[in-house]
Amino acid sequence: MGAGFLGREVAHQAGAGGWRVVPVVRTERSAEGLRKQFEETVATDATSSSFWAELQGQWSGLVWAMAPSRESVGGDFQSMHREGAVRAAQWARERRVAMVYLSSTSVYEEADGGWVDEGSALAQDERSAAMVYAEMETVRAGGSVLRCAGLYGGERELRDRAEGPERWLNVVHREDAARAVGVALRNQGQTFNVAENFPLPRGVAGGVWAEGSKRTRRSKRVSNAKLRNEGWAPIYRAGVKDSSHR
């Protein structure tokens, strides 16, 4: 469900692997572009209870990849995670369909540059709380969660911004994040961090954010050890692709 920046790549990789892919998006405008590659793309409100009550057919997997802008915390964001994702998890449980909920490493509370893993303390702000609730309900229903670091790739370049205080930036290329979905589908009931092996240093000593800046991210270093133990490894590192992969 959802075919945004990461969802499109998940659909592309699944299609290339021979899966029948049915993207579900919110607007007909979004659906029109996707139908060039995925003829069965559906435009509807997948957060509604009626959508799940009416959804029939045989399915092998479900990926929830819906999220509005980074700045959004209310309205659409709450309904997508607290309602839509939870309904998707309940539907998947009832039909024994493997599910993956795509979350974010922004849910961690750590702010002082320490390492975090899947068992680390979680933040309590409104946005994080909505995602954590959806994560909890997904795992409770038997599905898996991928907490993705900052995504880049394609039209979204990885930039070395020097402004702001010293901090750690955790990133992952969208191709690597999409490959992790297959791992999560095979390992249900789990939560995994999806990030490159090494966080990137950003900012300058004594630096501060400009007044009114929305870049007030917590500084942390995200461990991907659990996912690597399942055979996943990032192909990209800080924007550079491993030359052994074609």
Steps between C-alpha positions, in 0.01 A plus 500: 500500500651827392742560215703802598877532500564160660175330409569541128836330537346213697244454223771518231717235667204273568387528138850428374500190721189365333242603758160628402499851646190705582595848627227680694523880500274779616441700181423423139780736397755281680343186356523621139879512502533163673268319258762526227691233690235354731169470317306398811584813701203606714410853610304494827514579870678201651463643851124442496338197659284446189806444280621213718154353541462481121853384408491147365734269313810296572804695620853396594613820667397849605730802540373814674702791362267794544621823655439872439769768521768499770347808664152350536394376845121517513206427271620282216807380687300376796239327284763331282682349797254468785210390280610390153810304596319334791210395278749362248670296774170362624398406145836328439470305827149376421608380154846381604671734257858607577520874567773761530442844651755760391587723795790734577809513721369841613296311763808464723535728801882519492617857437865512608668290233483158665440171322146361480365159411149359473464484878601859574271758661239659276395863472167630629427786259173485307649385172719229653216377721277445196764292324585302814132419547478371142821302552364340816172403335681363195725273707207399720318390185802295393653743249844659491633856525783670314630817663664682211772761534498811280429393143690618195552389141369591157374856503575535872872574530709442809647838588781586739335789682737667745254724683368428847654337809722194494285192459472159337293441187372150425408427139413216266462488123143423395616195301655353815192585707275333244714185504450483877125454445563148372689416820216634714237305304696181573550585869160591635441636849831690498623860506812595303705816457587579138806723475844502345783352706647835598315820598626823345640791704326830433507856635782696658632546852294770671254509211133582553190475290377816332198662662183334380684198362307172501825302510501426871565129467624286785861384460549123514687215337280218375615139512396275211651186657170315539411538132853412389473180702215400268723531193425858395785739427489847344629531145548875538719691742461878529364518147760276336396161363715196561670431165448124542122551454356576158 
